[in-house]
Amino acid sequence: MRFHVTASDLGSKARAGTLTTAHGKIDTPIFMPVGTAGTVKAVHQRELIDDVKAQIILGNTYHLYLRPGLDLIEKAGGLHKFNGWNRPILTDSGGYQVYSLADARKIKEEGVKFQSHIDGSNHLFTPENVMDIQRTIGADIVMAFDECTPYPCAYNYAKNSMEMTHRWLGRCCNHFDSTSPKYSYEQYLFPIVQGSTYKDLRTISAETIASYGRHGNAIGGLSVGEPAEEMYEMTDLVCDILPADRPRYLMGVGTPENILECIALGVDMFDCVMPTRNARNGMLFTTEGIINIRNEKWKEDLSCIDPGLDNEISRFYSKAYLRHLIISKEILGAQIASIHNLAFYLWLVNSARRQILEGTFDGWKRKMAGVFGRRL
């Protein structure tokens, strides 16, 4: 894997780069559509390429492990061949699912015992077997196993959790480096910075993660309920410590305003379920602001969804038609809205990249931040 920073913005810490994996090149900053169970909900792979312009998607170790299961994925030759996506894939290690299963898991030094949300069966995730699972799934980028702390979080709990995450990281790296890819390409392991919203813990964690010298690094445990300003403060602190010659991935973030602000702080990679989840509920992100397509005001609006996007879906269908589909609970409504929102997110990061390359990002960001948060 190669990462090259092409340009840096003079008025902020934003940078444009290129990340190259065995399955292709990724222009950064980049947004990764979330394909939790091997599919981005309501969006065909062809549409991800042609309409969304996605360069990389995310899958989830926890969900893929439970269903369809590792035997079938390995029989298919890995997730790329199983789901027909021939571009890069990143897999989340399942640490966030551990966080969200608070009533159905037990965390110990060995790992995490949990009950399946599907059938209640018992399972154990350890740093070692999570590396094996991600070897079998075959993602280009795999994440270290960590514990994502909740917010608010007591200092001692955050400290103990962070230290265990660091011990788990050592076990992840040892096991990952002692095994080989199952398929005909290399995989790369990203560690995850934790430490809740405590500056001293985030500093220790970022320095520890950086010391491992992996091909990229992630920032976890944010966007879990803390105020946006605290998220920005922690992100800024961590980005100043993580090596500048490696990609920085901020996990699970976020709104268009969040993404713009964190690009300005030096983040290169993002993922979030927001564009697809909100789309299925009728909330659209557009180049002019936010639309709740369920509102009566759009009932007879025959203008296109978003004239600002160079996207066939967004410029072909009218707001009135999409509202009709969403109100009628037609599957096509969720599909159109999801494609549109993802296309907007990719347009957002691609526009940011272009502004960075042209040296105009900082001023553009200040102007656009107010637009993207506006309710239409």
Secondary structure in CASP SS format (residue, H / E / C, confidence):
PFRMAT SS
TARGET T0000
AUTHOR 0000-0000-0000
METHOD secondary structure of the structure
MODEL  1
M C 1.00
R E 1.00
F E 1.00
H E 1.00
V E 1.00
T E 1.00
A E 1.00
S E 1.00
D C 1.00
L C 1.00
G C 1.00
S C 1.00
K C 1.00
A C 1.00
R E 1.00
A E 1.00
G E 1.00
T E 1.00
L E 1.00
T E 1.00
T E 1.00
A C 1.00
H C 1.00
G E 1.00
K E 1.00
I E 1.00
D E 1.00
T E 1.00
P C 1.00
I E 1.00
F E 1.00
M E 1.00
P C 1.00
V E 1.00
G C 1.00
T C 1.00
A C 1.00
G C 1.00
T C 1.00
V C 1.00
K C 1.00
A C 1.00
V C 1.00
H C 1.00
Q H 1.00
R H 1.00
E H 1.00
L H 1.00
I H 1.00
D H 1.00
D H 1.00
V H 1.00
K C 1.00
A C 1.00
Q C 1.00
I C 1.00
I E 1.00
L E 1.00
G E 1.00
N E 1.00
T H 1.00
Y H 1.00
H H 1.00
L H 1.00
Y H 1.00
L H 1.00
R C 1.00
P C 1.00
G C 1.00
L H 1.00
D H 1.00
L H 1.00
I H 1.00
E H 1.00
K H 1.00
A H 1.00
G C 1.00
G C 1.00
L H 1.00
H H 1.00
K H 1.00
F H 1.00
N H 1.00
G C 1.00
W C 1.00
N C 1.00
R C 1.00
P C 1.00
I E 1.00
L E 1.00
T E 1.00
D E 1.00
S C 1.00
G C 1.00
G H 1.00
Y H 1.00
Q H 1.00
V H 1.00
Y H 1.00
S H 1.00
L C 1.00
A C 1.00
D C 1.00
A C 1.00
R E 1.00
K E 1.00
I E 1.00
K C 1.00
E C 1.00
E C 1.00
G C 1.00
V E 1.00
K E 1.00
F E 1.00
Q E 1.00
S C 1.00
H C 1.00
I C 1.00
D C 1.00
G C 1.00
S C 1.00
N E 1.00
H E 1.00
L E 1.00
F E 1.00
T C 1.00
P H 1.00
E H 1.00
N H 1.00
V H 1.00
M H 1.00
D H 1.00
I H 1.00
Q H 1.00
R H 1.00
T H 1.00
I H 1.00
G C 1.00
A C 1.00
D C 1.00
I E 1.00
V E 1.00
M E 1.00
A C 1.00
F C 1.00
D C 1.00
E C 1.00
C C 1.00
T C 1.00
P C 1.00
Y C 1.00
P C 1.00
C C 1.00
A C 1.00
Y H 1.00
N H 1.00
Y H 1.00
A H 1.00
K H 1.00
N H 1.00
S H 1.00
M H 1.00
E H 1.00
M H 1.00
T H 1.00
H H 1.00
R H 1.00
W H 1.00
L H 1.00
G H 1.00
R H 1.00
C H 1.00
C H 1.00
N H 1.00
H H 1.00
F H 1.00
D H 1.00
S C 1.00
T C 1.00
S C 1.00
P C 1.00
K C 1.00
Y C 1.00
S C 1.00
Y C 1.00
E C 1.00
Q C 1.00
Y E 1.00
L E 1.00
F E 1.00
P C 1.00
I E 1.00
V E 1.00
Q C 1.00
G C 1.00
S C 1.00
T C 1.00
Y C 1.00
K H 1.00
D H 1.00
L H 1.00
R H 1.00
T H 1.00
I H 1.00
S H 1.00
A H 1.00
E H 1.00
T H 1.00
I H 1.00
A H 1.00
S H 1.00
Y C 1.00
G C 1.00
R C 1.00
H C 1.00
G C 1.00
N E 1.00
A E 1.00
I E 1.00
G C 1.00
G C 1.00
L C 1.00
S C 1.00
V C 1.00
G C 1.00
E C 1.00
P C 1.00
A H 1.00
E H 1.00
E H 1.00
M H 1.00
Y H 1.00
E H 1.00
M H 1.00
T H 1.00
D H 1.00
L H 1.00
V H 1.00
C H 1.00
D H 1.00
I H 1.00
L C 1.00
P C 1.00
A C 1.00
D C 1.00
R C 1.00
P C 1.00
R E 1.00
Y E 1.00
L E 1.00
M C 1.00
G C 1.00
V C 1.00
G C 1.00
T C 1.00
P H 1.00
E H 1.00
N H 1.00
I H 1.00
L H 1.00
E H 1.00
C H 1.00
I H 1.00
A H 1.00
L C 1.00
G C 1.00
V C 1.00
D C 1.00
M E 1.00
F E 1.00
D E 1.00
C C 1.00
V C 1.00
M H 1.00
P H 1.00
T H 1.00
R H 1.00
N H 1.00
A H 1.00
R H 1.00
N C 1.00
G C 1.00
M E 1.00
L E 1.00
F E 1.00
T E 1.00
T C 1.00
E C 1.00
G E 1.00
I E 1.00
I E 1.00
N E 1.00
I C 1.00
R C 1.00
N C 1.00
E H 1.00
K H 1.00
W H 1.00
K C 1.00
E C 1.00
D C 1.00
L C 1.00
S C 1.00
C E 1.00
I C 1.00
D C 1.00
P C 1.00
G C 1.00
L C 1.00
D C 1.00
N C 1.00
E H 1.00
I H 1.00
S H 1.00
R H 1.00
F H 1.00
Y C 1.00
S E 1.00
K H 1.00
A H 1.00
Y H 1.00
L H 1.00
R H 1.00
H H 1.00
L H 1.00
I H 1.00
I H 1.00
S C 1.00
K C 1.00
E C 1.00
I H 1.00
L H 1.00
G H 1.00
A H 1.00
Q H 1.00
I H 1.00
A H 1.00
S H 1.00
I H 1.00
H H 1.00
N H 1.00
L H 1.00
A H 1.00
F H 1.00
Y H 1.00
L H 1.00
W H 1.00
L H 1.00
V H 1.00
N H 1.00
S H 1.00
A H 1.00
R H 1.00
R H 1.00
Q H 1.00
I H 1.00
L H 1.00
E H 1.00
G C 1.00
T C 1.00
F H 1.00
D H 1.00
G H 1.00
W H 1.00
K H 1.00
R H 1.00
K H 1.00
M H 1.00
A H 1.00
G H 1.00
V H 1.00
F H 1.00
G C 1.00
R C 1.00
R E 1.00
L C 1.00
END
